[in-house]
Amino acid sequence: MTELDQAAPSADMLHPPINRAMKILDRSFFRKDITLAAACILDVKKIARYQKDLSDDVLNIPRLPSVRSVLRDTLPHGRAKGLLLKPEIQVNDKSSWGPKLQELVETHEVLVAPYQLQLRYDYWTYLDIISAILPKHDQSEIPVGFSVVGHVAHLNLRDQYLPYRSLIASVLLDKNPTIRTVINKIDDVGEGNEFRTFKYEVLVGPDDMNVEVREQNCVFRFDYSQVYWNTRLSTEHHRLVSKFKQGEAVCDVMAGVGPFALPAAKKNVWVWANDLNPASYKSLVQNAIKNKILDFISPFCEDGHSFIRTSATSLLNSNRQLTISSKASRSARTPDRAVNTRIYQEPKTFAHYILNLPASATTFLPSFVGLYAGHEHLFEPHTGTRLPMVHVYCFSTKSDDNKAEEGKIYNEVSEQLGYRTGGVGKDEMEIWDVRDVAPQKRMFCASFRLPAEVAFRKVDAEVKPG
């Protein structure tokens, strides 16, 4: 039941007119003139008080202001402010009036007069209009969900709605003022494409996929047709970045345009960010420059398998250092707002690895075998440094408690590493439910500390860090 259905027994009269034969959007068709009663307030200074006193009689409909200007020859000066009344209240039927309304009319403080309410296309919502256009047999799952990436609305229409895609897109564009282009995906993400891009058709608006997105206090600019971006992962980006600490080093193996890398660098985390897609790499660099954080980002465009190992080697040999100066806040009491200076020394080892390629990220895990063989002295118990956390994204089935899925993911990770930890649990492996991606498909993030038995394993004919 919609909000209009709940508002009043006669609220159906506020629904838009129906035209299920419409093929091209005709906005002028959607108009209604409805005769209602209005309580005209003769003393405009008392309108707020009367609005409260007549709350049982006043029309209360979302997006429909109840205070209106009423023009009538019988009114003083020919006009007055009026309160729209519920549809069941009739001008010439006092028995339909509430007690307070009757009292105010009898004391000549209020006058009940007819009012012609004009509803036009702009009043009704996307759902209102689409429900009035689509055939009844196609209204079981009306398309209401879509992703917004900058000025682009991204639909993923089911086959049954494809004949109406132009209508759907036109109404969606009208009802969302920040959107300029509406597209529909016509294949699965990454289908035949290792860069996770997709084919699309423009339904309405210009074919302009150069977008700007803001997330976690960072600005991202990219060509949406050339790179991967998922607005629905913003919460996950924030969750993971919140685990990183200032001065740590993080290796983002499939960084894309930087949804993890840029916010991390913004909090003074050293980020080694890699993506095989040249377009993603280009946007990553440009966005790092635009957000003034390139000093904390080392960008690469390499194969992820080899990058896991080469980045560890390069970090061991790096001696980068940054001096960050900032003035004390204006609220500080020091008259000269003294400058605060902090020196950041890049660590020799990574604290975290991110593998965000859910369809195949677990197959990159064998690259961690022997990653720090011969460098045991860099870690506990020889130093206070712990082996890195690995955050690997993957898809699985879905169930109410995720227990079966946790078992599958644990087994897959163990098989790829050639080592079984103590099991799923916060001290061993945490498996985080990220989001549903299909009726029987769910995205997860498995986080675990790289086991010493894996990191220090001797592997013949392998290139090891250092």
Buried (B, 14 or more C-beta within 10 A) or exposed (E): EEEBEEBBEEBEBBBBEEEEEBEEBEEEBBEBEBEBBBBBBBEEEBBEEBBEBBEEBBBEBEEBEBBBEBEBEEBEEEEBBBBBBBBEBBBEEEEBBBEBBBEBBEEEBBBBBEBEBEBEBEBBBBBBBBBBBBEEEBEEEBBEEBBBBBBBBBBBBEEBBEEBBBBBBBBBBBBBEEBBBBBBBEEEBBEEBEBBBBEBBBBBBEEBBEBEBEBBEBEBBBBBBBBBBBBEBEEBBBEBBEBBEEBBBBBBBBBBBBBBBBBBBBBBBBBBBBBBBEBBBBBBBBBBEBBEBBBBBBBBBBEBBEBBBBBBBBBBEBEEEBEEEEEEEEEEEEEEEEEEEEEBEBBBBBBBBBBBBBEBBBBBBBBBBBBBBEBEEBBEEEEEEEBBBBBBBBBBEBEEEBEEBBBBBBEBBBEBBEBBBEEBEEEBBBBBBBEEBEEEEBBBBBBBBBBBEBBBBEEEEEEBBE
